[in-house]
């Protein structure tokens, strides 16, 4: 068994963690949905296909 266990840390949280006062819960709410991005890419691909077939 290892002498050091990562689950038993005490003190400051590990790197990459933010305290509650620095967190921004609204960050994820303001992100655009994936469906909107996928739809835009699909429209661009359809336009490129139409241009390619027309030429």
mmCIF file of the N, C-alpha and C atoms, coordinates in Angstrom:
data_MODEL
# 
_entry.id   MODEL 
# 
loop_
_atom_site.group_PDB 
_atom_site.id 
_atom_site.type_symbol 
_atom_site.label_atom_id 
_atom_site.label_alt_id 
_atom_site.label_comp_id 
_atom_site.label_asym_id 
_atom_site.label_entity_id 
_atom_site.label_seq_id 
_atom_site.pdbx_PDB_ins_code 
_atom_site.Cartn_x 
_atom_site.Cartn_y 
_atom_site.Cartn_z 
_atom_site.occupancy 
_atom_site.B_iso_or_equiv 
_atom_site.pdbx_formal_charge 
_atom_site.auth_seq_id 
_atom_site.auth_comp_id 
_atom_site.auth_asym_id 
_atom_site.auth_atom_id 
_atom_site.pdbx_PDB_model_num 
ATOM 1   N N  . UNK A 1 1  ? 0.836   -1.175 0.000   1.00 0.00 ? 1  UNK A N  1 
ATOM 2   C CA . UNK A 1 1  ? 0.000   0.000  0.000   1.00 0.00 ? 1  UNK A CA 1 
ATOM 3   C C  . UNK A 1 1  ? 0.883   1.240  0.000   1.00 0.00 ? 1  UNK A C  1 
ATOM 4   N N  . UNK A 1 2  ? 0.485   2.246  -0.756  1.00 0.00 ? 2  UNK A N  1 
ATOM 5   C CA . UNK A 1 2  ? 1.268   3.475  -0.857  1.00 0.00 ? 2  UNK A CA 1 
ATOM 6   C C  . UNK A 1 2  ? 1.215   4.254  0.454   1.00 0.00 ? 2  UNK A C  1 
ATOM 7   N N  . UNK A 1 3  ? 2.307   4.951  0.746   1.00 0.00 ? 3  UNK A N  1 
ATOM 8   C CA . UNK A 1 3  ? 2.348   5.718  1.989   1.00 0.00 ? 3  UNK A CA 1 
ATOM 9   C C  . UNK A 1 3  ? 1.627   7.058  1.838   1.00 0.00 ? 3  UNK A C  1 
ATOM 10  N N  . UNK A 1 4  ? 1.398   7.503  0.609   1.00 0.00 ? 4  UNK A N  1 
ATOM 11  C CA . UNK A 1 4  ? 0.722   8.790  0.385   1.00 0.00 ? 4  UNK A CA 1 
ATOM 12  C C  . UNK A 1 4  ? -0.556  8.530  -0.388  1.00 0.00 ? 4  UNK A C  1 
ATOM 13  N N  . UNK A 1 5  ? -1.660  9.020  0.108   1.00 0.00 ? 5  UNK A N  1 
ATOM 14  C CA . UNK A 1 5  ? -2.949  8.799  -0.535  1.00 0.00 ? 5  UNK A CA 1 
ATOM 15  C C  . UNK A 1 5  ? -3.519  10.144 -0.972  1.00 0.00 ? 5  UNK A C  1 
ATOM 16  N N  . UNK A 1 6  ? -3.813  10.283 -2.244  1.00 0.00 ? 6  UNK A N  1 
ATOM 17  C CA . UNK A 1 6  ? -4.299  11.540 -2.801  1.00 0.00 ? 6  UNK A CA 1 
ATOM 18  C C  . UNK A 1 6  ? -5.656  11.936 -2.235  1.00 0.00 ? 6  UNK A C  1 
ATOM 19  N N  . UNK A 1 7  ? -6.450  10.978 -1.821  1.00 0.00 ? 7  UNK A N  1 
ATOM 20  C CA . UNK A 1 7  ? -7.783  11.279 -1.308  1.00 0.00 ? 7  UNK A CA 1 
ATOM 21  C C  . UNK A 1 7  ? -7.762  11.905 0.085   1.00 0.00 ? 7  UNK A C  1 
ATOM 22  N N  . UNK A 1 8  ? -6.630  11.862 0.761   1.00 0.00 ? 8  UNK A N  1 
ATOM 23  C CA . UNK A 1 8  ? -6.547  12.354 2.135   1.00 0.00 ? 8  UNK A CA 1 
ATOM 24  C C  . UNK A 1 8  ? -5.859  13.705 2.244   1.00 0.00 ? 8  UNK A C  1 
ATOM 25  N N  . UNK A 1 9  ? -5.948  14.545 1.207   1.00 0.00 ? 9  UNK A N  1 
ATOM 26  C CA . UNK A 1 9  ? -5.273  15.831 1.266   1.00 0.00 ? 9  UNK A CA 1 
ATOM 27  C C  . UNK A 1 9  ? -6.002  16.763 2.227   1.00 0.00 ? 9  UNK A C  1 
ATOM 28  N N  . UNK A 1 10 ? -5.225  17.644 2.816   1.00 0.00 ? 10 UNK A N  1 
ATOM 29  C CA . UNK A 1 10 ? -5.765  18.631 3.743   1.00 0.00 ? 10 UNK A CA 1 
ATOM 30  C C  . UNK A 1 10 ? -5.150  19.972 3.382   1.00 0.00 ? 10 UNK A C  1 
ATOM 31  N N  . UNK A 1 11 ? -5.916  21.054 3.460   1.00 0.00 ? 11 UNK A N  1 
ATOM 32  C CA . UNK A 1 11 ? -5.381  22.370 3.161   1.00 0.00 ? 11 UNK A CA 1 
ATOM 33  C C  . UNK A 1 11 ? -5.956  22.904 1.874   1.00 0.00 ? 11 UNK A C  1 
ATOM 34  N N  . UNK A 1 12 ? -5.100  23.480 1.046   1.00 0.00 ? 12 UNK A N  1 
ATOM 35  C CA . UNK A 1 12 ? -5.563  24.067 -0.206  1.00 0.00 ? 12 UNK A CA 1 
ATOM 36  C C  . UNK A 1 12 ? -5.973  22.977 -1.188  1.00 0.00 ? 12 UNK A C  1 
ATOM 37  N N  . UNK A 1 13 ? -7.020  23.245 -1.987  1.00 0.00 ? 13 UNK A N  1 
ATOM 38  C CA . UNK A 1 13 ? -7.447  22.242 -2.966  1.00 0.00 ? 13 UNK A CA 1 
ATOM 39  C C  . UNK A 1 13 ? -6.388  22.043 -4.049  1.00 0.00 ? 13 UNK A C  1 
ATOM 40  N N  . UNK A 1 14 ? -6.456  20.927 -4.759  1.00 0.00 ? 14 UNK A N  1 
ATOM 41  C CA . UNK A 1 14 ? -5.502  20.665 -5.835  1.00 0.00 ? 14 UNK A CA 1 
ATOM 42  C C  . UNK A 1 14 ? -5.603  21.721 -6.935  1.00 0.00 ? 14 UNK A C  1 
ATOM 43  N N  . UNK A 1 15 ? -4.593  21.793 -7.772  1.00 0.00 ? 15 UNK A N  1 
ATOM 44  C CA . UNK A 1 15 ? -4.581  22.771 -8.859  1.00 0.00 ? 15 UNK A CA 1 
ATOM 45  C C  . UNK A 1 15 ? -5.756  22.530 -9.799  1.00 0.00 ? 15 UNK A C  1 
ATOM 46  N N  . UNK A 1 16 ? -6.247  23.615 -10.374 1.00 0.00 ? 16 UNK A N  1 
ATOM 47  C CA . UNK A 1 16 ? -7.357  23.514 -11.299 1.00 0.00 ? 16 UNK A CA 1 
ATOM 48  C C  . UNK A 1 16 ? -8.706  23.676 -10.643 1.00 0.00 ? 16 UNK A C  1 
ATOM 49  N N  . UNK A 1 17 ? -8.753  23.716 -9.336  1.00 0.00 ? 17 UNK A N  1 
ATOM 50  C CA . UNK A 1 17 ? -10.021 23.897 -8.625  1.00 0.00 ? 17 UNK A CA 1 
ATOM 51  C C  . UNK A 1 17 ? -10.190 25.378 -8.281  1.00 0.00 ? 17 UNK A C  1 
ATOM 52  N N  . UNK A 1 18 ? -11.402 25.846 -8.283  1.00 0.00 ? 18 UNK A N  1 
ATOM 53  C CA . UNK A 1 18 ? -11.693 27.226 -7.928  1.00 0.00 ? 18 UNK A CA 1 
ATOM 54  C C  . UNK A 1 18 ? -12.560 27.240 -6.684  1.00 0.00 ? 18 UNK A C  1 
ATOM 55  N N  . UNK A 1 19 ? -12.311 28.211 -5.826  1.00 0.00 ? 19 UNK A N  1 
ATOM 56  C CA . UNK A 1 19 ? -13.139 28.341 -4.636  1.00 0.00 ? 19 UNK A CA 1 
ATOM 57  C C  . UNK A 1 19 ? -14.523 28.854 -5.042  1.00 0.00 ? 19 UNK A C  1 
ATOM 58  N N  . UNK A 1 20 ? -15.462 28.751 -4.140  1.00 0.00 ? 20 UNK A N  1 
ATOM 59  C CA . UNK A 1 20 ? -16.840 29.130 -4.429  1.00 0.00 ? 20 UNK A CA 1 
ATOM 60  C C  . UNK A 1 20 ? -16.949 30.611 -4.788  1.00 0.00 ? 20 UNK A C  1 
ATOM 61  N N  . UNK A 1 21 ? -16.129 31.463 -4.200  1.00 0.00 ? 21 UNK A N  1 
ATOM 62  C CA . UNK A 1 21 ? -16.227 32.893 -4.485  1.00 0.00 ? 21 UNK A CA 1 
ATOM 63  C C  . UNK A 1 21 ? -15.681 33.254 -5.863  1.00 0.00 ? 21 UNK A C  1 
ATOM 64  N N  . UNK A 1 22 ? -14.843 32.412 -6.467  1.00 0.00 ? 22 UNK A N  1 
ATOM 65  C CA . UNK A 1 22 ? -14.299 32.671 -7.800  1.00 0.00 ? 22 UNK A CA 1 
ATOM 66  C C  . UNK A 1 22 ? -15.087 31.978 -8.902  1.00 0.00 ? 22 UNK A C  1 
ATOM 67  N N  . UNK A 1 23 ? -15.981 31.091 -8.535  1.00 0.00 ? 23 UNK A N  1 
ATOM 68  C CA . UNK A 1 23 ? -16.743 30.334 -9.537  1.00 0.00 ? 23 UNK A CA 1 
ATOM 69  C C  . UNK A 1 23 ? -17.761 31.237 -10.231 1.00 0.00 ? 23 UNK A C  1 
ATOM 70  N N  . UNK A 1 24 ? -18.041 30.930 -11.497 1.00 0.00 ? 24 UNK A N  1 
ATOM 71  C CA . UNK A 1 24 ? -19.022 31.678 -12.274 1.00 0.00 ? 24 UNK A CA 1 
ATOM 72  C C  . UNK A 1 24 ? -20.090 30.706 -12.766 1.00 0.00 ? 24 UNK A C  1 
ATOM 73  N N  . UNK A 1 25 ? -21.144 30.493 -11.982 1.00 0.00 ? 25 UNK A N  1 
ATOM 74  C CA . UNK A 1 25 ? -22.158 29.523 -12.404 1.00 0.00 ? 25 UNK A CA 1 
ATOM 75  C C  . UNK A 1 25 ? -22.861 29.906 -13.706 1.00 0.00 ? 25 UNK A C  1 
ATOM 76  N N  . UNK A 1 26 ? -22.939 31.179 -14.015 1.00 0.00 ? 26 UNK A N  1 
ATOM 77  C CA . UNK A 1 26 ? -23.609 31.606 -15.237 1.00 0.00 ? 26 UNK A CA 1 
ATOM 78  C C  . UNK A 1 26 ? -22.796 31.363 -16.491 1.00 0.00 ? 26 UNK A C  1 
ATOM 79  N N  . UNK A 1 27 ? -21.535 30.949 -16.355 1.00 0.00 ? 27 UNK A N  1 
ATOM 80  C CA . UNK A 1 27 ? -20.681 30.721 -17.522 1.00 0.00 ? 27 UNK A CA 1 
ATOM 81  C C  . UNK A 1 27 ? -21.265 29.666 -18.437 1.00 0.00 ? 27 UNK A C  1 
ATOM 82  N N  . UNK A 1 28 ? -21.686 28.550 -17.885 1.00 0.00 ? 28 UNK A N  1 
ATOM 83  C CA . UNK A 1 28 ? -22.201 27.461 -18.718 1.00 0.00 ? 28 UNK A CA 1 
ATOM 84  C C  . UNK A 1 28 ? -23.582 27.790 -19.250 1.00 0.00 ? 28 UNK A C  1 
ATOM 85  N N  . UNK A 1 29 ? -24.345 28.614 -18.551 1.00 0.00 ? 29 UNK A N  1 
ATOM 86  C CA . UNK A 1 29 ? -25.670 28.990 -19.030 1.00 0.00 ? 29 UNK A CA 1 
ATOM 87  C C  . UNK A 1 29 ? -25.570 29.901 -20.246 1.00 0.00 ? 29 UNK A C  1 
ATOM 88  N N  . UNK A 1 30 ? -24.472 30.639 -20.370 1.00 0.00 ? 30 UNK A N  1 
ATOM 89  C CA . UNK A 1 30 ? -24.330 31.574 -21.483 1.00 0.00 ? 30 UNK A CA 1 
ATOM 90  C C  . UNK A 1 30 ? -23.734 30.933 -22.732 1.00 0.00 ? 30 UNK A C  1 
ATOM 91  N N  . UNK A 1 31 ? -23.375 29.676 -22.667 1.00 0.00 ? 31 UNK A N  1 
ATOM 92  C CA . UNK A 1 31 ? -22.788 28.993 -23.819 1.00 0.00 ? 31 UNK A CA 1 
ATOM 93  C C  . UNK A 1 31 ? -23.861 28.682 -24.852 1.00 0.00 ? 31 UNK A C  1 
ATOM 94  N N  . UNK A 1 32 ? -23.515 28.828 -26.121 1.00 0.00 ? 32 UNK A N  1 
ATOM 95  C CA . UNK A 1 32 ? -24.476 28.528 -27.185 1.00 0.00 ? 32 UNK A CA 1 
ATOM 96  C C  . UNK A 1 32 ? -24.655 27.005 -27.283 1.00 0.00 ? 32 UNK A C  1 
ATOM 97  N N  . UNK A 1 33 ? -25.855 26.570 -27.567 1.00 0.00 ? 33 UNK A N  1 
ATOM 98  C CA . UNK A 1 33 ? -26.107 25.129 -27.659 1.00 0.00 ? 33 UNK A CA 1 
ATOM 99  C C  . UNK A 1 33 ? -25.326 24.490 -28.817 1.00 0.00 ? 33 UNK A C  1 
ATOM 100 N N  . UNK A 1 34 ? -24.990 23.250 -28.627 1.00 0.00 ? 34 UNK A N  1 
ATOM 101 C CA . UNK A 1 34 ? -24.259 22.502 -29.647 1.00 0.00 ? 34 UNK A CA 1 
ATOM 102 C C  . UNK A 1 34 ? -25.087 22.359 -30.915 1.00 0.00 ? 34 UNK A C  1 
ATOM 103 N N  . UNK A 1 35 ? -26.379 22.266 -30.798 1.00 0.00 ? 35 UNK A N  1 
ATOM 104 C CA . UNK A 1 35 ? -27.254 22.123 -31.967 1.00 0.00 ? 35 UNK A CA 1 
ATOM 105 C C  . UNK A 1 35 ? -27.186 23.316 -32.891 1.00 0.00 ? 35 UNK A C  1 
ATOM 106 N N  . UNK A 1 36 ? -27.034 24.499 -32.340 1.00 0.00 ? 36 UNK A N  1 
ATOM 107 C CA . UNK A 1 36 ? -26.915 25.695 -33.158 1.00 0.00 ? 36 UNK A CA 1 
ATOM 108 C C  . UNK A 1 36 ? -25.635 25.648 -33.988 1.00 0.00 ? 36 UNK A C  1 
ATOM 109 N N  . UNK A 1 37 ? -24.554 25.240 -33.375 1.00 0.00 ? 37 UNK A N  1 
ATOM 110 C CA . UNK A 1 37 ? -23.277 25.134 -34.083 1.00 0.00 ? 37 UNK A CA 1 
ATOM 111 C C  . UNK A 1 37 ? -23.344 24.045 -35.156 1.00 0.00 ? 37 UNK A C  1 
ATOM 112 N N  . UNK A 1 38 ? -23.920 22.912 -34.820 1.00 0.00 ? 38 UNK A N  1 
ATOM 113 C CA . UNK A 1 38 ? -24.041 21.823 -35.788 1.00 0.00 ? 38 UNK A CA 1 
ATOM 114 C C  . UNK A 1 38 ? -24.928 22.234 -36.958 1.00 0.00 ? 38 UNK A C  1 
ATOM 115 N N  . UNK A 1 39 ? -25.986 22.973 -36.688 1.00 0.00 ? 39 UNK A N  1 
ATOM 116 C CA . UNK A 1 39 ? -26.861 23.449 -37.758 1.00 0.00 ? 39 UNK A CA 1 
ATOM 117 C C  . UNK A 1 39 ? -26.146 24.412 -38.689 1.00 0.00 ? 39 UNK A C  1 
ATOM 118 N N  . UNK A 1 40 ? -25.346 25.306 -38.128 1.00 0.00 ? 40 UNK A N  1 
ATOM 119 C CA . UNK A 1 40 ? -24.592 26.257 -38.948 1.00 0.00 ? 40 UNK A CA 1 
ATOM 120 C C  . UNK A 1 40 ? -23.576 25.534 -39.825 1.00 0.00 ? 40 UNK A C  1 
ATOM 121 N N  . UNK A 1 41 ? -22.899 24.547 -39.276 1.00 0.00 ? 41 UNK A N  1 
ATOM 122 C CA . UNK A 1 41 ? -21.937 23.767 -40.067 1.00 0.00 ? 41 UNK A CA 1 
ATOM 123 C C  . UNK A 1 41 ? -22.660 23.003 -41.171 1.00 0.00 ? 41 UNK A C  1 
ATOM 124 N N  . UNK A 1 42 ? -23.833 22.460 -40.867 1.00 0.00 ? 42 UNK A N  1 
ATOM 125 C CA . UNK A 1 42 ? -24.608 21.741 -41.868 1.00 0.00 ? 42 UNK A CA 1 
ATOM 126 C C  . UNK A 1 42 ? -25.036 22.643 -43.017 1.00 0.00 ? 42 UNK A C  1 
ATOM 127 N N  . UNK A 1 43 ? -25.448 23.868 -42.704 1.00 0.00 ? 43 UNK A N  1 
ATOM 128 C CA . UNK A 1 43 ? -25.851 24.807 -43.754 1.00 0.00 ? 43 UNK A CA 1 
ATOM 129 C C  . UNK A 1 43 ? -24.664 25.168 -44.630 1.00 0.00 ? 43 UNK A C  1 
ATOM 130 N N  . UNK A 1 44 ? -23.516 25.405 -44.016 1.00 0.00 ? 44 UNK A N  1 
ATOM 131 C CA . UNK A 1 44 ? -22.308 25.729 -44.791 1.00 0.00 ? 44 UNK A CA 1 
ATOM 132 C C  . UNK A 1 44 ? -21.938 24.572 -45.704 1.00 0.00 ? 44 UNK A C  1 
ATOM 133 N N  . UNK A 1 45 ? -22.035 23.346 -45.208 1.00 0.00 ? 45 UNK A N  1 
ATOM 134 C CA . UNK A 1 45 ? -21.713 22.180 -46.043 1.00 0.00 ? 45 UNK A CA 1 
ATOM 135 C C  . UNK A 1 45 ? -22.698 22.046 -47.204 1.00 0.00 ? 45 UNK A C  1 
ATOM 136 N N  . UNK A 1 46 ? -23.980 22.316 -46.955 1.00 0.00 ? 46 UNK A N  1 
ATOM 137 C CA . UNK A 1 46 ? -24.964 22.245 -48.037 1.00 0.00 ? 46 UNK A CA 1 
ATOM 138 C C  . UNK A 1 46 ? -24.696 23.309 -49.103 1.00 0.00 ? 46 UNK A C  1 
ATOM 139 N N  . UNK A 1 47 ? -24.330 24.508 -48.688 1.00 0.00 ? 47 UNK A N  1 
ATOM 140 C CA . UNK A 1 47 ? -24.011 25.569 -49.651 1.00 0.00 ? 47 UNK A CA 1 
ATOM 141 C C  . UNK A 1 47 ? -22.781 25.187 -50.457 1.00 0.00 ? 47 UNK A C  1 
ATOM 142 N N  . UNK A 1 48 ? -21.755 24.662 -49.799 1.00 0.00 ? 48 UNK A N  1 
ATOM 143 C CA . UNK A 1 48 ? -20.556 24.238 -50.529 1.00 0.00 ? 48 UNK A CA 1 
ATOM 144 C C  . UNK A 1 48 ? -20.856 23.109 -51.502 1.00 0.00 ? 48 UNK A C  1 
ATOM 145 N N  . UNK A 1 49 ? -21.712 22.184 -51.101 1.00 0.00 ? 49 UNK A N  1 
ATOM 146 C CA . UNK A 1 49 ? -22.094 21.094 -52.005 1.00 0.00 ? 49 UNK A CA 1 
ATOM 147 C C  . UNK A 1 49 ? -22.864 21.626 -53.207 1.00 0.00 ? 49 UNK A C  1 
ATOM 148 N N  . UNK A 1 50 ? -23.767 22.584 -52.998 1.00 0.00 ? 50 UNK A N  1 
ATOM 149 C CA . UNK A 1 50 ? -24.522 23.164 -54.093 1.00 0.00 ? 50 UNK A CA 1 
ATOM 150 C C  . UNK A 1 50 ? -23.624 23.902 -55.061 1.00 0.00 ? 50 UNK A C  1 
ATOM 151 N N  . UNK A 1 51 ? -22.650 24.638 -54.541 1.00 0.00 ? 51 UNK A N  1 
ATOM 152 C CA . UNK A 1 51 ? -21.702 25.367 -55.396 1.00 0.00 ? 51 UNK A CA 1 
ATOM 153 C C  . UNK A 1 51 ? -20.854 24.375 -56.187 1.00 0.00 ? 51 UNK A C  1 
ATOM 154 N N  . UNK A 1 52 ? -20.427 23.301 -55.514 1.00 0.00 ? 52 UNK A N  1 
ATOM 155 C CA . UNK A 1 52 ? -19.583 22.297 -56.181 1.00 0.00 ? 52 UNK A CA 1 
ATOM 156 C C  . UNK A 1 52 ? -20.357 21.587 -57.302 1.00 0.00 ? 52 UNK A C  1 
ATOM 157 N N  . UNK A 1 53 ? -21.628 21.255 -57.053 1.00 0.00 ? 53 UNK A N  1 
ATOM 158 C CA . UNK A 1 53 ? -22.440 20.581 -58.077 1.00 0.00 ? 53 UNK A CA 1 
ATOM 159 C C  . UNK A 1 53 ? -22.806 21.534 -59.223 1.00 0.00 ? 53 UNK A C  1 
ATOM 160 N N  . UNK A 1 54 ? -22.941 22.810 -58.945 1.00 0.00 ? 54 UNK A N  1 
ATOM 161 C CA . UNK A 1 54 ? -23.314 23.780 -59.974 1.00 0.00 ? 54 UNK A CA 1 
ATOM 162 C C  . UNK A 1 54 ? -22.151 24.083 -60.915 1.00 0.00 ? 54 UNK A C  1 
ATOM 163 N N  . UNK A 1 55 ? -20.934 23.896 -60.440 1.00 0.00 ? 55 UNK A N  1 
ATOM 164 C CA . UNK A 1 55 ? -19.795 24.239 -61.301 1.00 0.00 ? 55 UNK A CA 1 
ATOM 165 C C  . UNK A 1 55 ? -19.374 23.087 -62.201 1.00 0.00 ? 55 UNK A C  1 
# 
